[in-house]
Amino acid sequence: MGMAGLSRIVAVFSVIVVVVAIAAFFGGMYVGRPGAQAPGVQTITVSSIATVTRTITQTVMQTPTTPTQTQPPTPPMPLPSKIVIGFPIALSGAQAESGRSGFRGIMAAVKWVNEVYGGVNLYGKKIPLEVKFYDDESKKENVISYTERLITVDKVHFLLSTYSSPLVFAQAPVAEKYKMLLVNVGGASDTINEQGYKYIVTVWTPASMYLWSALDALKSVDPAAKKVAIMYKDDEFNRAAGMGASKKAKELGFDVIYEKVYPTDIKDFSPYITDLARLGADALIVSAHYADGQLLTKQLADAGVNFKLIAINVAPCLADYYRTLGTLAEGILCPSQWEPGLKYTPDLAKKMGLEWFGPTTDEFMRFFNNVTGDPKILPSYHTGAGAAGVLLLVKAIELAQSLDQTAVREAFNKLNIMTFFGLFKIDPVTGKQIAHEMVLTQWQGGKLVIVWPPDAAEKKLYYPLPTWDEKRAGKTATY
């Protein structure tokens, strides 16, 4: 099944498993981790909850005194006792921080669907969800093999994506080969949806738009700022985000004085920082993932190279960024797909003429905290995206009244809906997201708050950044 010494997790979850397995996993004790007594693959199986049947009745008045009842339509085939969603997920390796965050969101949403909503409504029956997943260790070869296993051996009903565009880029053709619907909750690269695939649906705003809000904010708060430096990692997501930022900057009238691509396995940013120190840009715009984004921040601080504004993808949006860097993280900006402070509500959906589905943000946070069992663990936008993928899949299944891959994929085309994660609508041909909106966050006084756009902001954008020396002395990005 895998390479010796590497961990494997296979888990089949019902609503009962969520509490047991999550507590074990987040306590660092889940099966299959390095050092476990029985290396390899283990399966955890707990009997699923009983199917709850609800009869939908409708009164038809044939005469004033003769009501009759109609039964739900007969399904074309026997309904399963559970609907199984499968996915590889980066619980270890380079993408683990974001992968774990997304995993928590998936599990919180499954818990809400089973415990509050009662299961997926299919032909008048409420069918519970289960999940089956493997730790892909942030490796493409594992993503490919596990996705194929989920389809051919485990025979899951539907697939969610792993985390990070490079890994989803490897996963998508496998799903397409087997004509399996893939709900993409982890890869924002535009190119994923530009390969002609028919069975992929993306929850995220495309990567090319990630850093636009930072440039819009800079233009608004400091019209005199002209010089912008842009850096991005050489992978599918970051190339799209970096090139999108460069194009947007030029459209806004900025002078892009530095634009560099760096390798995916970078261990030292010193040569780039030397160039940046010499050029003196007003703002630094960076597209990165967690490890490289954190490393760049630390090395910029060590070198004392300051900017009026620094915006970095992914890394600053995770709580571990601040835990690791402390006050050096103050004032750093991060574009986000979702934050708990962003209050999409049923009332807002009604005003916009949209259907609402799922828990409110406050309700979701209760389920999230229940899943983690640790109030110190904070959600990120990866959490929200994972949960949204589950909720939207449930709605598409219900709309299709089918478990057929093509029927559910076509149902996604009809969804124009709001969840606590925000708006959802896709391009029907590519499956690319066209409705979801991003926000810009900033670390202020040890808290990650929304600062842009102004009508969604929790706090005013702090500008210009405190210098690295000021932050070391205890200065925070607060007014």
URPE-V732982 format. One record per helix or strand of 2 or more residues. SS is the DSSP state (@ for helix, = for strand). FROM is the first residue (numbers start at 0). TO is the last residue. If there is no record, write none. Layout:
ss=SS from=FROM to=TO
ss=SS from=FROM to=TO
This chain:
ss== from=9 to=12
ss=@ from=14 to=25
ss== from=42 to=43
ss== from=51 to=52
ss== from=58 to=60
ss== from=66 to=68
ss== from=81 to=88
ss=@ from=95 to=116
ss== from=119 to=121
ss== from=124 to=134
ss=@ from=139 to=151
ss== from=157 to=159
ss=@ from=164 to=176
ss== from=181 to=183
ss=@ from=189 to=193
ss== from=199 to=201
ss=@ from=206 to=208
ss=@ from=211 to=220
ss== from=226 to=232
ss=@ from=235 to=250
ss== from=254 to=261
ss=@ from=269 to=278
ss== from=282 to=286
ss=@ from=289 to=302
ss== from=308 to=311
ss=@ from=314 to=316
ss=@ from=318 to=328
ss== from=332 to=335
ss=@ from=345 to=350
ss== from=354 to=355
ss=@ from=360 to=371
ss=@ from=380 to=399
ss=@ from=404 to=413
ss== from=416 to=418
ss== from=421 to=423
ss== from=438 to=443
ss== from=446 to=451
ss=@ from=453 to=455
ss=@ from=467 to=471
